[in-house]
Amino acid sequence: MSLLNKIIYYQQPFVEHLVSTWLQPLPFPTILKVIVSSVLALFILLPIIYPAVIFIWSYAEIQYIFENHYGIEFPEKLNVLGYLQRLYSFRIVNERYNLFLVLYLERWRIVGTAIASTVDYIRLALCLLFSP
């Protein structure tokens, strides 16, 4: 059995659970379905994510050793530690832009909640309309 066949075989229950989650009846709200789907997608993609994280971690360790002990500098495109340092030291210094970003993200959170509630109400109306 090849590696791809093993991955498909072992991930099949997660995919079936994902499908059954979206086919649940009405009391199961849409926002909960999105959260459960995100967790299941993480488990489904775990065979891809885990080796990638291990590879990047090992490369960062090797880069750290080479830079600190041997003085070898890595090129800009291969500098994982530089990317991590920039990522974790990033700060928005403009307070107006920071406020705009917070309000913008809050607006999209409210829009997402409204869409999920709308889907739930449509499902409720369809269930009441087509129930025997």
C-alpha positions as CSV (number, residue, x, y, z in Angstrom):
1,M,0.0,0.0,0.0
2,S,1.5,3.3,-1.0
3,L,1.8,6.3,1.3
4,L,-0.9,8.2,-0.5
5,N,-3.3,5.3,-0.2
6,K,-2.5,5.0,3.5
7,I,-3.2,8.7,4.0
8,I,-6.5,8.5,2.2
9,Y,-7.5,5.4,4.1
10,Y,-6.7,6.9,7.5
11,Q,-8.2,10.3,6.8
12,Q,-11.5,8.9,5.4
13,P,-13.3,8.9,8.8
14,F,-12.5,12.6,9.3
15,V,-13.9,13.4,5.9
16,E,-17.0,11.4,6.6
17,H,-17.4,13.1,9.9
18,L,-17.0,16.5,8.1
19,V,-19.8,15.6,5.7
20,S,-22.1,14.4,8.4
21,T,-21.4,17.6,10.4
22,W,-22.8,19.7,7.6
23,L,-25.8,17.4,7.2
24,Q,-26.8,17.7,10.8
25,P,-30.4,18.9,11.5
26,L,-31.3,22.3,12.6
27,P,-30.3,22.6,16.3
28,F,-26.7,22.5,15.2
29,P,-25.8,26.1,14.4
30,T,-23.8,27.2,11.4
31,I,-21.1,28.9,13.5
32,L,-20.5,25.7,15.4
33,K,-20.3,23.9,12.1
34,V,-17.6,26.2,10.8
35,I,-15.6,25.7,14.0
36,V,-16.0,21.9,13.9
37,S,-15.1,22.0,10.2
38,S,-11.9,24.0,10.9
39,V,-10.8,21.5,13.5
40,L,-11.6,18.6,11.2
41,A,-9.7,20.3,8.3
42,L,-6.7,20.6,10.6
43,F,-6.8,16.9,11.3
44,I,-7.3,16.1,7.7
45,L,-4.3,18.2,6.7
46,L,-2.2,17.0,9.5
47,P,-0.2,14.5,7.4
48,I,0.8,17.4,5.2
49,I,1.3,20.1,7.9
50,Y,3.3,18.0,10.4
51,P,6.2,17.1,8.0
52,A,6.3,20.7,6.7
53,V,6.6,22.1,10.2
54,I,9.3,19.5,11.1
55,F,11.2,20.4,8.0
56,I,11.1,24.1,8.6
57,W,12.0,23.6,12.3
58,S,15.0,21.5,11.4
59,Y,16.1,24.0,8.7
60,A,15.8,26.8,11.3
61,E,18.0,24.9,13.8
62,I,20.6,24.3,11.1
63,Q,20.5,27.9,10.1
64,Y,21.0,29.0,13.7
65,I,24.0,26.7,14.1
66,F,25.6,27.9,10.9
67,E,25.1,31.6,11.6
68,N,26.2,31.5,15.3
69,H,29.1,29.0,15.1
70,Y,30.5,29.3,11.6
71,G,29.5,32.9,10.7
72,I,27.8,31.8,7.5
73,E,25.0,34.2,6.4
74,F,22.0,32.8,4.5
75,P,20.6,34.6,1.5
76,E,17.4,36.7,2.0
77,K,15.1,34.1,0.4
78,L,16.4,31.3,2.7
79,N,16.6,33.2,5.9
80,V,13.9,31.6,8.1
81,L,15.1,33.1,11.3
82,G,15.0,36.6,9.8
83,Y,11.4,36.0,8.7
84,L,10.5,34.8,12.2
85,Q,12.2,37.8,13.8
86,R,10.4,40.3,11.6
87,L,7.1,38.5,12.2
88,Y,7.3,38.6,16.0
89,S,8.7,42.1,16.2
90,F,6.2,43.7,13.9
91,R,4.2,46.5,15.4
92,I,1.8,49.1,14.0
93,V,3.1,52.5,15.1
94,N,0.3,54.5,13.6
95,E,-2.5,54.5,16.2
96,R,-5.1,55.7,13.7
97,Y,-4.3,52.8,11.3
98,N,-4.3,50.4,14.3
99,L,-7.8,51.6,15.3
100,F,-9.0,51.3,11.6
101,L,-7.6,47.7,11.5
102,V,-9.4,46.7,14.7
103,L,-12.7,48.2,13.6
104,Y,-12.4,46.7,10.1
105,L,-11.8,43.2,11.5
106,E,-14.6,43.7,14.0
107,R,-16.9,44.6,11.1
108,W,-16.1,41.5,9.2
109,R,-16.6,39.4,12.4
110,I,-20.1,40.9,12.7
111,V,-20.8,40.3,9.0
112,G,-19.7,36.6,9.4
113,T,-22.0,36.2,12.4
114,A,-24.9,37.8,10.5
115,I,-24.4,35.5,7.5
116,A,-24.3,32.4,9.7
117,S,-27.4,33.5,11.5
118,T,-29.1,34.2,8.2
119,V,-28.3,30.7,7.0
120,D,-29.7,29.3,10.3
121,Y,-32.9,31.2,9.8
122,I,-33.3,30.1,6.2
123,R,-32.7,26.5,7.3
124,L,-35.4,26.9,10.0
125,A,-37.8,28.4,7.5
126,L,-37.2,25.6,5.0
127,C,-37.6,23.0,7.7
128,L,-40.9,24.5,8.8
129,L,-42.1,25.0,5.2
130,F,-41.3,21.4,4.0
131,S,-42.0,19.5,7.2
132,P,-44.9,17.0,7.0
